[in-house]
Amino acid sequence: MRYLMILEVSQKQAYIFSSNKLKDNIRCSENICQVTDPQYFALIAKKAGVAFLEEANLVYSGGGHTVLEFDGEEQAKKFAYAVSKAAKQDFPGLELFIKTEKYNDEFTPGKNLEELAKALETKKSFREASFVQGSFGVEKIESSSRKAKPLVQSEKVSDDQDKDKHKHEYVPAGYQMPTKFEELGNSKHRSSFIAVVHIDGNAMGKRVEDLRKKYENESWESYKAILKCFSESIDQQFKASYQEMTERIAKSLEHGAAEKLDLKKNYFPVRKIILAGDDVCFVAEGRIGLEAARIFIEQLLQKSNAKAHENYTACAGVAIVHQKYPFYKAYELAEMLCSNAKKSIAEYGQEVKACAIDWHIEFGELTDSIEELRKNYRTADENFLELRPYLLWAEPDVLKKEPIRRYENFKNFLKQIQQEKFSYARGKLKEFREALKEGEVNSEYYRKSNLLNELAVTGYEGVYKELDTSKLFTGKGLEGMTFIETSDGRKRSLFFDGIEIVDTFVPLNE
């Protein structure tokens, strides 16, 4: 009799980001990877005297969980007991849920996996304990997270895996791997921001469902091979995109960007935290967070799944925060921003293919939702200060609907300010930012009375809209705009985003 087992780590974010130390975040992320690694399973099974072979027992690993199969119920029970016991000993505070179900021959392979996932969700919703084990008073306590260190740890997965650990950190040749936030390139007198970047693939659940429907009549062995190929392709291609991103950033650093950052001892200004399937999180020097996310998605767009044969799309959320900001809250903010970017794409229509990015600079506020956060971005006349989220890429039909809210426009306008194409003092631009909050009429008055018309004319006509030269030499002059109605029917400021981030942005151009 075939029995299916699903293993999933719950409350991953709370476990990973419980500490404000970068090295602790990395270690916790690696713990999650290890506890669902077939090599770890094989080691624990061997010690417990339970038969386990990756080739025979692994169905697939992806989507935040691992699915295994066993020939009998007793073998499955022994394995579940051995792994859960070892995980408790090796990784205090980590919640590992395991659920086993008998394979139903009357169901399709896809239906069996669907029922297994439902059973796991039911188990998670009826936890036997809603508390965590505290300290017994004899353990060594982690000072940064107040968690107990394990008294006894099991053997390493393998010497080869330990030797290869740093190969998967994706740090370009010639650079050191940062282990502290301050090593990312922050300067005490210039910039103390870090960027927490969360990237998530679009409509991945729908892709799995489409795959299930397409191959629902396949045999179990064939369906298992299809799922394994699908999940491995996602994992490999997202990892490849991350590595390519680091290589492109390294080239940009060589071509001048490094001079604008305060890189010490040649530390690389980006560090991976989560890179599992389509779930990506990394931290970067605050001024290059947006550009790093942009480059990652550009690389991802060039790839297609080996089994589904579809190109990937993804959205990014970038939380730009001070080093001392609670890291768990920063990650939550990045997740919310990513979700908001996905929501903005859905407004263009069902099944639209596009990539978007949203970001926020933290100035000390703690909020529980994007809606609450963006209340501070409303003008006195109920217009919107922000153009965010921006489209990084979209199908032609979507771009026709939204000619304004494009990342390339935002970046071009920002570069013009930074290169001082507009000969305005930074103080005057920041005064203009405050005038924008007072609404369209007051900001127009401020713009004209302070001779900022060139900003609106060149910004709108030259960046956000193609320059219309038909009015030249007619005496009418070119039209400048400060607010514009976007495709969602709302009036938004063209310039607030650029002025707000002007001191916290370094373009990455190779």
C-alpha positions, 0 to 999 in steps of 0.5 A, a space after each residue: 500500500 502506498 502512503 503519501 507524506 507531506 512535511 512543511 515548516 510553519 511560521 517560517 518568517 517568524 523563525 527566520 526574522 526573529 533576530 536583528 542580526 544578519 548572520 542569525 537570519 541566514 542561519 535560520 533560513 539554512 535550518 529550514 532548508 536543511 530540515 526538508 533536505 532529502 540528505 537530512 532525511 537519509 541521515 536521520 532515517 539511517 540513525 533510526 533504522 528506517 529505510 529511506 532512499 531519495 530516488 524511491 521516496 521523494 515525490 517532489 519538493 517545492 511550494 514551501 513543502 516536501 512530499 514523500 511516499 512510502 510502501 507501508 503505514 508502519 514505515 511512514 510512521 517510524 520515519 515521521 517520528 524520527 524526523 520530528 524528534 531530530 528536528 526538535 532537538 536540532 532546531 529549537 523553535 522551528 515548527 515542522 508539521 507532518 501529515 500522512 494519508 493513504 493513497 486512494 487508487 480511485 483518485 487521480 494522482 493530482 487529486 491525491 496530492 490535493 487531498 493531502 494538502 487539505 489534510 495538512 491545512 486541517 492539522 495546522 488549524 487544530 494545533 494541539 499546543 498554541 505555545 512554544 517550549 521555553 528554556 529549562 534554565 540550563 541552555 545557552 541563550 542567544 542574546 539577539 533572539 532570546 532563544 535557547 541554543 540546542 544542547 545536542 545537535 545531530 551529525 552534519 548532513 554531509 562533509 561535502 555539503 558543508 564544504 559547498 555551503 559557501 558556493 550557494 551564497 552567490 557572492 561574485 569573485 573578488 568580493 567578501 560575503 557580508 555577515 552584518 548589516 553595516 558591512 553592506 556599504 552603509 555610511 554613518 554620515 551619508 546613508 544608514 538604510 538597508 533594503 529588504 527585498 521580497 520577490 514572489 512569482 506570479 500565479 504559481 498556484 494556477 500553474 500547478 493547477 493547470 499542470 494537474 489538469 493537463 496530466 490528470 490521466 497520467 500514471 502515478 509514476 509519470 505524474 510524479 516525474 512531471 511534478 519533480 521536473 516542474 518544481 526543480 526547474 522553478 528552483 534552479 531558474 530562480 537561483 540562476 536569476 539571483 546569481 545573474 543579478 549578483 554578476 550584473 551588480 558586480 559589473 555595475 560596481 566596477 563601472 562607477 556605482 561602487 564610488 557612490 557606496 561606502 564598501 568596506 573591505 570589498 564586502 558585496 552589498 547584497 546578501 541572500 536570505 531566502 532562495 527557495 523555489 519562487 520565494 526570494 528574499 535578500 537584503 541590500 545596501 538601501 540605495 541599490 535595493 530597487 535596482 537589484 530587484 529590477 535586475 533580478 526580474 529582468 533575468 527571470 523574464 528570460 527563462 521558461 519552465 522546463 515542463 510548463 514551457 511558460 516564461 516566469 513573471 514576478 513582483 517585488 516589494 522593497 522596504 527601505 529601512 534603517 539598520 536598527 528597524 525591527 527586521 521582522 517588521 521590515 520583511 512584513 512590509 516588503 511582503 505587503 508591498 509585493 502583494 500590493 504590486 500583484 494587486 495593481 496588476 490584477 486591476 488591468 484585467 484577469 490573467 494579465 501578464 506583467 511584473 511590478 514593483 512597489 517600495 516604501 522608505 521607512 521614517 519611523 512609522 509602524 503600520 499593519 497594512 499598506 492601506 494605513 501606510 498610504 493614508 499619509 500619501 493623500 493630498 489635501 484635495 484627496 489626490 494621490 502623491 505616489 505613482 507606485 507600484 510601477 510596471 517593470 514589464 507588461 504585455 503591450 495591451 497593458 502598457 497602452 492602458 498605463 503609459 505613465 506608471 512605468 519604472 523606466 519613467 521613474 528612473 529617468 526622471 530621478 536620474 535627471 534630478 541627480 545629474 542636476 539637469 534641473 538647476 534647482 537646489 535640493 532644498 527647493 525640491 524638498 519644499 516642492 515635495 511639501 507643497 505637493 501634499 497641499 494639493 494640485 492648486 497649491 503645488 501648481 502655484 508653488 511651482 510657478 512662483 518658484 520658477 520650477 516650470 522646467 521641472 514639470 515641462 521636461 518631467 512630463 513632456 520629456 519623461 512621462 509623455 513623448 515630447 510634443 514639438 507641434 507647439 514650438 515657435 507658436 508662442 503658446 509654449 509647452 504644457 507642464 503638469 504636476 498631477 495626472 490621471 492614471 488608468 485607475 481614474 485617480 489623480 497622482 503626482 508625477 514627481 513625489 516619488 522621485 523627490 522622496 527617494 532622490 538621496 536614497 537611490 543609486 542607479 545600476 548601469 552596466 
